Amino acid sequence: MTTPIKPASWTYAEEFVAEDDILTAARARADEVGVVPISSGGGAALRLLASVLEARAVVEIGTGTGVSGLWLLRGMRADGVLTTVDIEAEHQRLAKETFTDAGIPANRARTIAGAGLDVLPRLTDGHYDLVFCDGDKREYAAYLAEALRLLRPGGIVAFDNALWHDRVADPAQRDEETVAVRELGRAVAENESLVPALLPVGDGLLVAKKVWTPET
């Protein structure tokens, strides 16, 4: 059995890729409005994924104050466009401040105010390289269904909070959000059209690649 990672090593890994003043300011805005953004380790993982994919088109559900969005944009191609969805227009205003401070051109970040499950059906099938989900945990299964439609073959879907504050691994925890995240993990692991991994960064980052098939 593998020795569990010690807290000092976990912290070292989380902080391995340092955040700059712009991301620090975005986190401060998040604290002010009660938003919990992805961890620095999770953000670094998103940037890596976007970079490996050479992503031109990314969808984000849960804009927050732009922490995860900026990590994604920094990994995407210079001509890549992030479409980010949030039900709170004020959060998106703060995210735009983050993107502006980072020197991101306005045409590279398309913000759409609305509920994820209202907006996603309007987006183009098979057009996106990466879909990142950090919205209502109870809707994660529905986000997965939309992501499978939106992703091109070889694209990646990612879900934050896949460990949900250490509750998912504890079968005694049966609240609605925990059950939804646990069932999402099971669905991803059992889906033969996906190549999954659960990364122990931040609060857990569940990632899966949409495999190539003869039909696609």
Beta strands, then each sheet from edge to edge (+ up, - down):
strand 1: 57-61
strand 2: 81-86
strand 3: 109-113
strand 4: 128-133
strand 5: 151-160
strand 6: 194-199
strand 7: 205-210
sheet 1: 3+ 2+ 1+ 4+ 5+ 7- 6+
end
